[in-house]
Amino acid sequence: MRSYPVNTIVERLLPVLRNVQGNVHVAANAKAAAESLMQLLKTGAFSLTGAPDASAELLKAIAENPEMTGADYRVASVLLKAMDKREGHARLSHMQIIKWSDLSLGVVRGSLRRLTGAGYFKVVRPSEDEYGDGDHVLRYEPQFGQRLTLKSGSPDAVTS
């Protein structure tokens, strides 16, 4: 029998449960299962990684946020796995995120908008020098413990 760490199981199961389509009964049961899984995570009985760390806490916050989707969770997982720990950011093109998340371009763009708009990640654009050298890839910095909140009435404005 193959053994998987808890974080791998949760990363794969939670988004699937939240996005189950079909008859009303099946969708309701899947949503209830996702909610039960989140309640178990909240008890501290187990964490997303088996040990507390900033990436797990960020993924947990995303999973618990009802405004975030399963796709948002998958994109966040990809960004965190690709993060250069020394530099503190992930440098991924949209095409790389699409490949690693198995999502479409439109879904990835929407997820990145929601994740950055909610303050889970900060986007850093290439400097003029980097852009001039042909580096057009955005950097995504996870905002561990520094989540921004949206100003009411303005979907694009954020405060710290």
Disulfide bonds with the S-S distance in Angstrom:
none
